[in-house]
Amino acid sequence: MMDVLAYHRLSKHAPERFAPGPGQLDWATQPAPFRRYEGARMIELYHRPLEEGPAYDAAFAGPQTSPAPLDRASVAQLLYDSLAISAWKEAGGSRWALRVNPSSGNLHPTEAYLLLPPGALDKHGLLAHYAPDRHGLEVRAELSEALGKRLAAALPAGGLLLGLASIPWREAWKYGERAYRYCQHDLGHALAAFAIAASALGWQVRLLRGVAEERLDALLGLDRSGFHEAECGDCLLWIGPAQESEFRLPETLLDDLAQLQLQGTPNRLSRDYRHWPELQRVHELCRAPALPPVAWTAEPAVVRADNPGLPLRPLL
């Protein structure tokens, strides 16, 4: 804990000094905004009309409708309402994307990976990466029939697992040692975006505390060679029909998922990289261990009517 507090002191600005950082932006090494896996099969997702869906106020009260079936349409809607590109802007010859989930400096360190049971999008179970620039899923692995059945048996019906990961260099390029703060800040934005998007589908979003954070790198395929810039698993979520309490994923299932044969080569995001030692150190210190399961029930929220008639999706 003392080491983490020391990082907190080091990485905050003070009246007499700035926190350690690059000093100026090196535009030649600005990281690419989109992670892609060259050679991976792409599953294109649907773009849904913005007028469909619930009222704005209702989305903040939790699931208000019957759970949507887990299929291509609902997965497409979940991702479209949470991490998709919401607009493109141009100025001075430059063009850049805005996304549904906010990000400090619009740098977007957060990436999403889905573990889908058989029959959700494909006859096989899948490990897939969400590519917001295509609004599609890059298939990193197809599960064998036996492994897909084990995944389906371990999950409550009608839902999926979603892992969030961070690429610290996207933030360190601008913020230096402060980048860990911004990665966590943007992770929170992504979690909130998924909670709102899932609510519109009648689903809940809950953290699976029983999976240690250090296991996520292997589970999401981030521990393999080929990554020029490190990408680190942050959390594993259950997204689907409401459950009363956390469920456990069998250790043998986690072990076998971590050994999948992966498809696609991760793209290089930047032509050069600057190492920030305290950033790496605090990340290692703060990785959460496996924790006991907890209840997932919550008191029903009251649907407010602060914005009568205001639809949710055009605002996302």
N, C-alpha and C positions, 0 to 999 in steps of 0.2 A: 504493500500500500504506500509506503514512504517513497518508493521509486516512482509510482504513478503520480503522487503529489508533486514530486520533483519535476516530472514532465509537465504537469499543469503549470507550475511556476515558470519553467523555461519557455513554454510555448505561448504565453500570454504577453501582450504588449504592456509596457509600463511607461510612465511619464518621461522617463529618462532614456528609454531605448525601445526599439522594435524587437519582436521575437525573431529568432533566427530564420531567415528566409533568403530567397534568391536575390532580393534587392531590385531586380527589374525583370520584366518578362522577356524570355528568349523565344521569340515567335518561331524561330527555325526548329525548335524542339517541342512545340506545342503538341500534346498527345492527340491522336485521332479520337473523335467523339464516339465512335462505334466499334465495339468488339465484334469481330466476325471470325468464323471458322471456315477457312477455305477448303472446299471439297466436301463439306457436310451437306446432306440432303436438306432442302428447304421446304417446309410446309407453310404455304401461304395461308394467312388468316383473313377472315372477313372484316370489312369495314361496315359498321352498323350505322344507320341513320341517327343523328344526334337527338332528334326529338323523341325517340323511344326511351322509355325508362321512367323511374320514379321522380317524385318531387325532390327538390334540393334539400329541404329540411328533414325529410324522412330518412335520408341516407345516413345521417349522423346519429340516429337512434338505434342502429343495428339492423339486422335482417327483418324486413317487414313483409316479405312475401314468401310463398312456398319455394323451397330450394329448386333452382334450375337444374335440369339434367346435365351431367358432365359430358359435354360433347364439343365438337369443333366450334359451334356458335358461342357457347358459354365461355370457353377458354379464350376465344377471340375477343369477346366483350370484356372479360376480366382484364386482359392485358391492354386493350384499347383505352379503357377507362383509368388506367393506373400508370403505365410507363411509356405509352405511345407518344409519337410526335404530335404536338397540338398546333404548331404553326411554323412557318419559315420566315425569317427576316433577312433583309438585305440592306447594306449601307457601305458606301465607299468601295464597292467592288467585292465586298465579302458577303457571304451567305451562310447563315447558321440556323440550326433548328432550336425550337423551344419544345419542351415536353410537358406532359400532364403533371408529373412529379416535379416539384421545385428542386433546385440545386444551387448551392453556393457557387457564385461565379459562373453558373451554367456549365460547370465542368463535368458533372454526372459521373462520379466514380462507381455508382451502383449498377450491378448486372444481375439478371434473374435467370434461374435455371429451374426447369420443371421436371419432376418425376411423375409420369403419368401411367396409371394402370392400363392393362390391355383393354382395347375397345373404346377408349376415350377419344383419341384421334386416329388411331391406327390399330390394326389387329394385334400388334406387339405392344408391350409396355415400352416407354420411351424415357430417355434422359435427353432433354432438349434445352437449348439456349434461346432466349428471346432476343430477336434483332429488331429494335424499334424502327430503324431506317427502312426496313422492309415490311414491318408489321407481320413477321413470320417467325417460325420456330426452326432453328438449325438443329437437326437431329445429331446428337453426339453419340448416342448408342441406342440400339434396339435390344431389348431384353429377350433372352431366350423364353420359350413358352413356359418352362418350369419356373424360371425366375420371375417372370411376369405374374404367374399365378400366386407365387409367394408374396409379391408386393401387394397384389389385390387382396389377398387374405389378411394382410397386416393392416390394411387401411379400412376405416369405415366406408360404407358404400357411398358413392356419389361425390368423392372429393379427390384431391391431389396433394402432393407435396411440392412446395416451392422454396428453393434456396436463394438467398440474397448474398451477394459477394461484393467486395470493393476492390477497385484498382487504385491503390494509394498514389501512384505517380500522377494520375490525372489531377489530384489536388496539390501534391507536392511541387509540381511544376510552377504553380503560382504562389503557394503558401508555405513551402518549405516544411520545417518541423511542425508547423501547426496543422498539417494535413490530416492527422488522425482525428482531430476535432471535427473537421469538415466531413470526413468520411462518415463519422457517427451521426452528424447532423443530417446528412443526406439520406442515410439509412433510415432515420426516423421519418423523413418525408415519404420515402418509398413505402414504409410500413403503413403510414396513415393513408396513402393513396390506395393501397390494396384493401385496407379495411373499408373504405368508402365504396370502392368498385365491387367488392364482394357483397356488401350489404345490398346493393342494387340487384344482385342475383339471388338473394335469399341465403347467402352463405356467411359463415363466420371465418375469421382469421385468428389463429392462435399459434403461439410459439411452442415448438417442441423442445422443452428444456432437457429432455432425457438424452439428447444427442450432444456430446461434447463438441465445442466449436472447432477444436483441432481435427476432428474427424470429417468436418465438412469439406475440407480441401479435396480429400480423396473421393468422398461421396459425389461431389459435383465435377470431378475430373480436373481439378485445378492443381493437382500435385504432379502432373506429368511433365516431361520435358517439352520444350518448344515454346514456352512462354517467355518472351523478351522482357516483359514487365510483369511483376508479381501480381497475382489476383488471389484474394483471400476470402474464404467463406465466412460469413457473418452470422447467419441464423437459418434455421429450417422451420418452415411454417406449414401448418395444416390449413387448407382452404377447402371448405365444403359445407355440407349440412351441419347444423349445430350439434356439438357433442357436449356431454355434461362434464367430462373430465379428460385429462390427457391420456393418451394411449402410448404404449411402449412399442418401439420397433425392435424386432429380434436382432440380437448381435450378429447372428450368422447372416441375416439378410443384409445388414449394413456392410459386413465384410465382403459379401459377394457383389454388392452394388459398387463397392470401391474398386473392384477389379475388372470392371467392364472394358471391353475392347472399344476404344473411342474412335470416332470418325471426325475428320476435319483438323486443320492446322490453324492455331490461333494467329491472328494477324499481328504484325509489329505496329505498335501505336505511336512510337516516337523514335527518331533516328539516334537520339542520345538520351542519357539518363543520369541524374545526379542523386547520389546516395545521401540520405538523411538518417544518421545512426539512431537518434532518439525516437524517430518515427517508427522504425522497425522494432526497436526495443519495447516501446509502450504497447505496440500491437501484440507482441508475444506475451507481455505481462497481463493483458486484459482479456485473453481468450477464456471464455466461460467453460467450466467443467460440466460434465453431466450432472443434472440436478434431479431431485425427486419429483414425481408428477404432482400436479396441482389440479384443483377443480377449475373447470372452465365456465361454470355457470355465472351469470351476472344478473343483477336486478334489471327488469325490463325498463328501458328508457322511454320517457314521454316524448312523443313526436310533437315538436313545437311548430308553430305556424307563423314564424317571423317573416317569411317571404312567400306569402300565398300565391300559388300559380307559377312559381319559378321552377323550371325543370332543371334537373341535375346535369345532364350530359353536355349541353352547350357550354356550361361553365367549366367543365373539365378541360 
